[in-house]
Amino acid sequence: MSEPAPDSSPVPPYPQGHALLEGRSVLVTAAAGTGIGFATAKRCAEEGARVMLSDRHPQRLEQCASDLGQTIGRAVPHAVCDVRSDDAVRALVEQAEDTLGGIDILVNNAGLGMTKDLVETSTEEWLALMDVNLSGPFRMMRAALPGMQTRGRGAIVNVSSICAWRAEAGQSAYGASKAGLLALTRCVALEAAEHGVRVNAVVPSLAIHPHLEKVSSPEFLQRMVRENEVLGRAAETWEIGDAIVFLASDYASYLTGESLSVSCRRA
């Protein structure tokens, strides 16, 4: 991770677990790698949850499951899934239901990014972003909700983006997909509420991790922090994970259909 600016607020100590998710089962999509998904899975496990990882990259998924298992001292179930496939999503949810004894918490983290002006965006690129960022959570929720509703409990957290709220040049396709996810979150929350299932979203601004640093120039990331983040630094991925843990926990028992900004951006 890049060093914070000299005048930035210090990164707080990594939090200790407080059993906020003790006895719960959690399924996290796109949980392999160095981003928000893996950080969230790790925080959920540290809060006492039984966690299952999913990703479309088999080798990376295997390594991440092994790493997390070594960290928490127990095996971590995992399954390859491409959220663009109806069949793959159904198979993942069935396997998670069987392995975990039911899914208490679903974290829809799978996402695809792109920076390109609208006039340069092809139809194929537009549809690809929508298929992952919007249709992916649709497929996952459609598959997971029946089990949650039958049990009369559950929490779903969708990972959106600050681009859903605040315009950025080059983010027309990405921003539209993430804004659509917020609308989807609100509508599904109304449908699921009578069954005891809560559906919320987190809206992160900027969390820098090695994968993002590979696809974005240091100059661009430094400018984003300098111009937008009043704390003078980007979020740590685990700070986004903490917000997701909160929404999944009983501390958020009266929150549904909400979009929680995890951001220190200037208005």
ZIWOTA-V118819 format. One record per pair of residues at least 24 apart in sequence whose C-alpha atoms are under 8 Angstrom apart, sorted by sequence separation. I is the first residue (numbers start at 1). GAP is how many residues later the second one is. If there is no record, write none. Layout:
# ZIWOTA-V118819
<<I/GAP> <I/GAP>>
This chain:
# ZIWOTA-V118819
<<24/24> <25/24> <26/24> <27/24> <28/24> <29/24> <30/24> <31/24> <52/24> <53/24> <54/24> <55/24> <56/24> <22/25> <23/25> <24/25> <25/25> <26/25> <27/25> <28/25> <29/25> <30/25> <32/25> <51/25> <52/25> <53/25> <54/25> <55/25> <56/25> <17/26> <21/26> <22/26> <23/26> <24/26> <25/26> <26/26> <27/26> <28/26> <29/26> <30/26> <38/26> <42/26> <46/26> <51/26> <52/26> <53/26> <54/26> <55/26> <56/26> <110/26> <208/26> <19/27> <20/27> <21/27> <22/27> <23/27> <25/27> <27/27> <33/27> <45/27> <52/27> <54/27> <55/27> <83/27> <110/27> <158/27> <207/27> <208/27> <209/27> <19/28> <20/28> <21/28> <32/28> <33/28> <206/28> <207/28> <208/28> <209/28> <235/28> <17/29> <18/29> <19/29> <32/29> <108/29> <206/29> <207/29> <208/29> <16/30> <17/30> <31/30> <205/30> <207/30> <17/31> <32/31> <33/31> <32/32> <108/32> <31/33> <32/33> <207/33> <231/33> <229/34> <230/34> <229/35> <230/35> <204/36> <228/36> <229/36> <230/36> <228/37> <229/37> <106/38> <202/38> <228/38> <103/41> <156/41> <158/41> <160/41> <161/41> <162/41> <202/41> <153/42> <154/42> <155/42> <156/42> <157/42> <158/42> <159/42> <160/42> <161/42> <162/42> <163/42> <202/42> <130/43> <134/43> <149/43> <152/43> <153/43> <154/43> <155/43> <156/43> <157/43> <158/43> <159/43> <160/43> <161/43> <162/43> <52/44> <103/44> <104/44> <129/44> <133/44> <134/44> <137/44> <152/44> <153/44> <154/44> <155/44> <156/44> <157/44> <158/44> <159/44> <160/44> <161/44> <102/45> <103/45> <129/45> <133/45> <150/45> <152/45> <155/45> <157/45> <159/45> <102/46> <134/46> <138/46> <149/46> <84/47> <93/47> <126/47> <130/47> <134/47> <145/47> <148/47> <149/47> <200/47> <52/48> <84/48> <108/48> <129/48> <133/48> <149/48> <83/49> <104/49> <105/49> <106/49> <107/49> <108/49> <109/49> <148/49> <50/50> <89/50> <90/50> <93/50> <104/50> <105/50> <106/50> <107/50> <108/50> <109/50> <84/51> <89/51> <93/51> <103/51> <104/51> <105/51> <106/51> <107/51> <108/51> <84/52> <105/52> <107/52> <117/52> <118/52> <83/53> <86/53> <90/53> <117/53> <83/54> <89/54> <116/54> <117/54> <118/54> <55/55> <115/55> <116/55> <117/55> <118/55> <198/55> <200/55> <83/56> <114/56> <115/56> <116/56> <200/56> <201/56> <203/56> <205/56> <83/57> <114/57> <198/57> <199/57> <200/57> <201/57> <202/57> <203/57> <204/57> <205/57> <206/57> <198/58> <199/58> <200/58> <201/58> <202/58> <203/58> <204/58> <205/58> <114/59> <115/59> <198/59> <199/59> <200/59> <201/59> <202/59> <203/59> <204/59> <205/59> <114/60> <200/60> <202/60> <203/60> <205/60> <113/61> <112/62> <193/63> <189/67> <190/67> <189/68> <27/69> <188/69> <186/70> <187/70> <186/71> <37/72> <185/72> <186/72> <36/73> <37/73> <185/73> <25/75> <25/76> <27/76> <25/77> <26/77> <182/77> <25/78> <26/78> <27/78> <28/78> <29/78> <30/78> <31/78> <25/79> <26/79> <27/79> <28/79> <29/79> <30/79> <24/80> <25/80> <26/80> <27/80> <28/80> <29/80> <30/80> <24/81> <26/81> <28/81> <29/81> <30/81> <157/87> <157/90> <157/91> <155/92> <156/92> <155/93> <162/99> <105/143> <36/171> <35/174> <34/175> <35/175> <34/176> <35/176> <34/177> <33/178> <43/195> <40/197> <39/198> <40/198> <43/198> <39/199> <43/199> <40/200> <41/200> <36/201> <40/201> <44/201> <35/202> <36/202> <39/202> <40/202> <43/202> <36/204> <37/204> <40/204> <36/205> <40/205> <2/206> <1/207> <1/208> <1/209> <1/212> <9/222> <8/223> <9/223> <8/224> <9/224> <21/224> <7/225> <8/225> <11/225> <20/225> <5/227> <21/227> <4/228> <5/228> <21/228> <4/229> <20/229> <4/230> <20/230>>
